[in-house]
Amino acid sequence: MNRYLTLLAALLLWGTTAPAAEIWVSPQGSDTASGQPGKPVATLRMALHKAREMRRLHSVGKGAAADVAGGIRIVVGGGTYRLDEPLFIRPEDSGTEDSPTIVEAAAGAAPVLSGGAAVEGWRRASRLPRLPKAAQGKVWEADAPTDGGRPMDFRQLWVNGKKATRARSVNDLDLMPHILRVSKPTEQLWVPASALGALDSPANAELVIHQMWEIAVLRIKSITPRGDSACLTFHQPESRLQFLHPWPPAVIQHDSLGGNSTFFLAGAVEFLDSPGEWHYDAPRGKLYYYPRAGEDMATAEVVAPRLETLLRVEGTLDRPVRHVHLCGLAFEHSTWLRPAQRGHVPLQAGMYLIDAYKLRPPGTPAKPSLENQAWVGRMPGGVTVKNAHHTRFVRCR
C-alpha cells in the first residue's frame, strides 16, 4: 500500500505543471497598465514586450514579475486590434517545451488582428461628370484614410465584413471580351473599342487579362482609338515583362489552345455602375461606393486594408523562434500593393515575374530543350513564419 501511494503521488506530481504567468490585453486597455487581470494593456505589441522582459529578468535571476516556469499566457480580449505595422514575434519571444509563450483569445472572445483602416464620414456623392448615368444619385463618397499625412494606398474594400468589387468594365466575367492582337516589338495591344465604354483617358485604369493559368494586371499608359479597335500601351516594368516572356501569351492563333485571352478594365469611375462596386480616386483622396440593397452607409463598417503582412514570426538560422502558440485569433484586412506600383505579370501560382525571355537557341546545361527563362518573386503572406520550430496556430481564422 505504501509503495502504491508513493507511486500515485509521483504520478500526480509528474502530471502537475506550474501555472502560466498571464498578461491581459483589451482594446479598451492602456499600454501604461500592468497587464494584470482588470488592468489590461491595449496592444499585443506591448504584451509581447512585457512577456519578453519577464523572460529576460527571470533568466538572469533579477526577480521576474511573475514565475514563468509554466509559460507565459497572453490573454487577448474580444474586439478589433488595428495594426499600423506587422506584429513581430522574434527569438527573444521564444518559450520552451515546459514554458511556452501562448497568445490566445480569452474565453468566449473573438479578437481580430486587422491590417485595415476604418473609412468613416460617408455622404451621398454630388454629381460626378464621368459616373455612369445609371449610378448617378446612388453612389456615396468618403475621404480616404491617410497614412503619414497622405492618402493611403489600397486595392481592396470590405463593407460590413463582405468584400466589395473594384469597379470594372464587365460585371459578368463570363461575358469578358477577347484581346484582338498584340505587337511585341512595340509593346502594344489592341482591344475592341466597345470594351472601353466611356473611358477615353488612362488615368489610373488597369487592364486585367485572364491569360490561361495566370491573371496579369497592366497599368494603362495610353489609349489610342483606331476605328472599331483601340491601341493600349502600358507602364514599366510590366509592359516589358508582358511582351517579352513567351508563355502564356495573350494572343494564341490556335483555337485548340483556347484562343485569345479575355480581359476587363478596372480602376476608373466610368465603370462604377453596379451595387457592391467601389472606386478610389487616389489623387483627390476620395472613395466612392455604390451600396448593395439594405446597406446603410451611415452605420456601415467599411475597412480599407493597408498592411500586406499582419504577423511576422521570424528568427534566424542560429536563433530560431521556438515554442510560440497562437490560439483563437482572427487575421483580417491584409492587402497586396505591387499591382498598383509595378503591375503584375505572373508566371504561375501567383508568383510575379522579375525577368523573363525566350532562349534562342534553346537550352541550358540542365535542360537542353528549355526555351522559357524566368525569375520570379513571391507575394508577401498575410502571416509569415520563418526560421521557427514548435510553432502552433490553433483555431485561428
C-alpha positions in Angstrom: 0.0 0.0 0.0 2.8 2.4 0.9 4.5 1.7 -2.5 1.2 2.2 -4.3 0.6 5.6 -2.5 4.2 6.7 -3.3 3.8 5.8 -7.0 0.4 7.6 -7.1 2.0 10.7 -5.5 4.8 10.6 -8.0 2.4 10.3 -11.0 0.3 13.2 -9.7 3.5 15.4 -9.2 4.7 14.4 -12.6 1.5 15.5 -14.2 1.4 18.8 -12.4 2.6 21.9 -14.2 3.3 25.3 -12.8 0.6 27.9 -13.6 1.5 30.2 -16.5 2.1 33.9 -15.9 -0.6 36.0 -17.5 -0.7 39.3 -19.4 -4.1 40.6 -20.4 -4.9 42.6 -23.5 -8.0 44.6 -24.4 -8.8 47.3 -27.0 -10.1 49.3 -24.0 -6.8 48.9 -22.1 -3.8 51.1 -21.8 -0.2 50.4 -22.6 0.8 52.1 -19.4 -1.2 49.5 -17.4 0.3 46.5 -15.7 -1.4 43.8 -17.9 -2.8 42.1 -14.8 -6.4 40.9 -14.8 -8.6 44.1 -14.6 -5.6 46.2 -15.8 -5.1 45.1 -19.4 -2.7 46.7 -21.9 -4.1 47.9 -25.2 -1.8 46.3 -27.8 -0.3 42.9 -28.5 3.0 44.7 -29.1 3.1 45.9 -25.5 2.0 42.4 -24.2 4.9 40.8 -26.1 7.2 43.4 -24.8 6.2 42.6 -21.2 6.5 38.9 -21.8 10.0 39.4 -23.3 11.0 41.3 -20.2 9.6 38.7 -17.9 11.7 36.0 -19.5 14.8 38.2 -19.6 14.6 39.1 -15.9 13.7 35.6 -14.9 16.5 34.0 -16.8 19.2 36.3 -15.3 17.9 35.9 -11.8 16.9 39.6 -11.2 13.5 38.7 -9.9 10.8 38.2 -12.5 7.5 40.0 -12.2 5.9 36.5 -12.2 7.1 33.0 -12.3 7.4 31.9 -15.9 8.3 28.2 -15.3 4.8 27.2 -16.5 5.0 29.5 -19.5 3.6 33.0 -20.3 0.0 33.3 -21.4 -1.1 36.5 -23.2 -4.9 36.6 -22.9 -6.4 38.6 -25.7 -9.9 40.1 -25.1 -12.5 40.5 -27.8 -12.6 43.3 -30.3 -10.6 44.6 -33.2 -6.9 45.4 -32.9 -5.9 47.7 -35.7 -2.2 47.3 -36.6 -0.1 50.1 -38.0 2.8 47.7 -38.7 3.1 43.9 -38.6 3.1 42.3 -35.2 6.7 40.9 -34.8 7.5 37.8 -32.8 11.2 37.3 -32.6 13.7 34.9 -31.0 13.5 36.7 -27.7 9.8 35.9 -27.5 10.6 32.1 -27.6 9.5 29.8 -24.9 10.5 26.2 -24.1 8.7 22.9 -24.2 7.8 23.3 -20.5 7.3 27.1 -20.7 5.8 28.1 -24.0 4.7 31.6 -25.0 1.0 31.4 -25.7 -1.0 34.2 -27.3 -4.7 33.2 -27.1 -8.2 34.5 -27.1 -9.9 35.0 -23.8 -12.7 32.5 -23.0 -15.6 33.3 -25.3 -13.8 36.2 -27.0 -13.2 36.6 -30.8 -10.3 39.0 -31.2 -9.4 40.3 -34.6 -6.0 41.5 -35.8 -6.7 43.9 -38.6 -4.4 45.4 -41.1 -7.0 47.9 -42.3 -8.1 51.4 -41.6 -11.7 52.4 -40.9 -13.4 54.6 -43.6 -15.9 56.9 -42.0 -17.9 60.1 -42.7 -19.9 58.7 -45.7 -22.2 61.1 -47.5 -24.2 60.9 -50.7 -21.9 62.0 -53.6 -22.7 65.1 -55.6 -23.0 64.7 -59.4 -19.8 63.2 -60.9 -19.4 64.0 -64.6 -17.9 60.6 -65.6 -20.1 58.4 -63.4 -22.4 56.2 -65.5 -25.9 57.6 -65.7 -27.5 54.6 -64.0 -25.4 55.2 -60.9 -26.0 59.0 -60.6 -27.6 59.8 -57.2 -26.9 56.3 -55.9 -23.2 56.5 -55.1 -21.8 57.6 -51.7 -18.4 59.1 -51.1 -15.9 59.5 -48.2 -12.5 60.9 -47.6 -9.9 58.1 -48.0 -7.9 57.2 -44.9 -4.5 58.8 -44.7 -1.1 57.2 -43.9 1.6 59.5 -42.8 -0.5 62.5 -43.9 -1.0 61.3 -47.4 -4.0 59.4 -49.0 -3.5 55.7 -48.2 -2.7 53.1 -50.9 -5.2 50.2 -51.0 -6.7 47.8 -53.5 -9.5 46.1 -51.6 -12.5 47.3 -49.6 -14.7 45.5 -47.1 -18.2 46.6 -46.2 -19.9 45.0 -43.2 -17.5 42.1 -43.4 -18.1 41.4 -47.1 -15.5 42.1 -49.8 -16.7 44.7 -52.3 -15.8 44.7 -56.0 -13.5 47.2 -57.6 -15.4 48.9 -60.4 -14.7 47.1 -63.6 -15.9 47.3 -67.2 -17.5 43.8 -67.2 -19.9 42.8 -64.4 -20.4 39.2 -65.6 -16.9 37.7 -66.1 -18.4 35.0 -68.4 -19.0 37.9 -70.9 -15.5 39.3 -71.0 -14.3 40.4 -74.5 -11.2 39.0 -76.2 -8.0 40.7 -77.0 -7.7 41.3 -80.7 -3.9 41.4 -81.4 -0.6 42.4 -80.0 2.7 43.8 -81.2 5.6 42.6 -79.2 8.3 44.8 -80.8 6.3 48.0 -80.0 4.7 46.6 -76.8 1.2 47.5 -78.0 -2.1 45.6 -77.5 -5.4 46.1 -79.4 -8.8 45.6 -77.9 -12.4 46.2 -79.2 -13.2 49.9 -78.8 -16.6 49.0 -77.5 -14.8 47.3 -74.4 -13.6 50.8 -73.2 -17.1 52.1 -72.8 -16.8 55.9 -71.9 -13.2 55.6 -70.9 -11.1 57.9 -73.0 -8.2 58.6 -70.6 -5.9 56.1 -68.9 -5.8 58.0 -65.6 -5.3 55.1 -63.1 -7.0 52.5 -65.2 -5.7 48.9 -65.4 -6.1 46.1 -67.9 -6.7 42.7 -66.2 -6.0 39.8 -68.5 -7.3 36.3 -67.8 -4.4 34.5 -69.5 -4.7 30.7 -69.4 -3.3 29.7 -66.0 -2.5 33.3 -64.8 -4.0 36.7 -64.4 -2.0 39.7 -65.4 -2.6 43.3 -64.2 -1.2 46.0 -66.5 -1.3 49.7 -65.7 -2.5 51.6 -68.8 -0.2 54.3 -70.1 -2.1 55.4 -73.2 -5.3 54.8 -75.1 -5.5 55.5 -78.9 -8.8 54.7 -80.6 -8.5 53.4 -84.2 -11.8 52.8 -85.7 -13.6 49.8 -84.1 -10.5 49.0 -82.0 -8.2 50.8 -79.6 -4.5 50.5 -79.1 -3.2 50.3 -75.5 0.3 50.8 -74.1 1.4 50.2 -70.5 3.8 51.4 -67.9 7.1 49.7 -67.0 8.2 47.2 -65.8 5.0 45.2 -66.6 5.0 46.2 -70.2 8.4 44.8 -70.9 7.6 41.6 -69.0 4.2 41.1 -70.6 5.6 41.3 -74.1 8.9 39.6 -73.6 8.0 36.4 -71.7 6.9 33.6 -74.0 4.2 31.7 -72.1 1.3 32.1 -71.8 0.9 34.7 -74.5 -2.2 36.9 -74.5 -2.9 36.1 -78.2 -2.9 32.5 -79.4 -3.8 31.9 -83.0 -4.9 28.3 -82.4 -8.5 27.7 -81.2 -7.4 24.3 -79.8 -5.3 26.2 -77.2 -8.2 28.4 -76.1 -7.9 31.3 -78.5 -7.1 34.9 -77.5 -7.3 35.8 -73.8 -10.2 37.6 -72.3 -10.0 40.8 -70.2 -11.7 43.6 -68.3 -10.7 47.1 -67.3 -10.7 48.4 -63.8 -9.7 51.5 -61.8 -11.9 54.1 -63.4 -15.1 55.8 -62.2 -16.6 55.2 -65.7 -17.1 51.6 -64.6 -18.8 52.2 -61.3 -22.3 51.1 -62.3 -23.4 48.2 -60.1 -24.3 47.8 -56.4 -21.3 46.5 -54.4 -18.7 48.2 -56.6 -16.3 50.9 -55.4 -13.8 53.3 -56.9 -10.8 55.1 -55.4 -9.8 58.4 -56.8 -6.3 58.4 -55.2 -5.1 61.8 -56.5 -8.1 63.5 -54.9 -8.2 61.2 -51.8 -11.9 60.3 -52.5 -13.5 56.9 -52.2 -16.8 56.1 -53.9 -19.1 53.2 -53.2 -22.4 52.0 -54.7 -24.3 50.4 -51.8 -25.9 47.0 -52.0 -29.5 46.6 -51.1 -30.1 47.0 -47.4 -26.7 48.7 -46.7 -26.9 51.9 -44.7 -23.8 53.9 -45.2 -24.5 55.9 -42.1 -23.9 52.8 -39.9 -21.9 50.5 -42.3 -18.5 49.3 -41.1 -16.1 50.0 -44.0 -12.4 48.9 -43.9 -9.7 49.6 -46.4 -6.7 47.2 -46.0 -3.3 48.8 -45.8 -0.8 46.2 -44.4 0.5 43.5 -46.6 1.6 41.4 -43.6 -0.1 41.3 -40.3 2.1 38.9 -38.3 5.8 38.1 -38.7 7.2 35.1 -36.7 10.8 35.4 -37.7 14.0 34.1 -36.2 17.4 33.3 -37.7 19.0 30.0 -38.6 21.2 30.1 -35.5 18.4 31.6 -33.3 15.0 30.3 -34.4 11.7 31.3 -32.7 10.7 28.3 -30.5 7.6 27.2 -28.7 5.2 30.0 -29.5 1.5 29.1 -29.8 -1.3 31.3 -31.2 -4.8 30.3 -30.4 -8.3 31.6 -31.3 -7.1 34.7 -33.3 -8.6 36.1 -36.5 -6.3 37.8 -39.1 -8.2 40.2 -41.4 -7.7 43.0 -43.9 -4.3 42.4 -45.5 -3.6 43.8 -48.9 -1.1 43.5 -51.8 0.2 46.7 -53.4 2.6 45.6 -56.1 0.0 45.6 -58.9 -0.7 49.3 -58.3 3.0 50.1 -58.0 4.7 47.8 -60.6 1.9 46.0 -62.3 1.6 42.2 -62.1 2.8 39.7 -64.7 2.8 36.3 -63.1 4.4 33.0 -64.2 2.1 30.7 -62.3 0.8 30.2 -58.7 0.6 34.0 -58.3 4.4 34.4 -58.3 5.3 37.5 -60.3 8.0 37.8 -63.0 11.1 39.8 -62.2 12.6 39.0 -65.6 11.8 36.6 -68.4 12.6 35.9 -72.0 12.7 33.1 -74.6 16.1 31.4 -75.1 17.3 31.5 -78.7 18.8 28.9 -79.4 17.1 26.9 -76.6 18.9 25.0 -73.9 20.6 25.3 -70.6 23.2 22.9 -69.1 20.4 21.3 -67.0 17.7 21.3 -69.7 18.9 21.1 -73.4 15.5 21.8 -74.8 14.4 24.6 -72.5 13.0 27.8 -74.2 11.4 29.7 -71.3 13.7 31.5 -68.9 12.1 33.3 -66.0 12.9 34.6 -62.5 10.1 35.1 -60.1 9.2 36.9 -56.8 6.7 35.7 -54.3 3.9 37.8 -52.9 4.0 38.5 -49.2 1.9 36.5 -46.9 -0.7 37.9 -44.5 1.0 35.8 -41.9 4.7 34.7 -42.3 6.8 32.2 -40.3 10.5 32.0 -41.0 13.2 30.1 -39.1 10.9 28.8 -36.4 10.0 25.4 -34.9 7.4 24.1 -32.4 5.2 27.0 -33.5 1.4 26.3 -33.5 -1.7 28.0 -34.9 -4.8 26.6 -33.2 -8.4 27.6 -34.0 -7.1 30.7 -35.9 -9.0 32.3 -38.8 
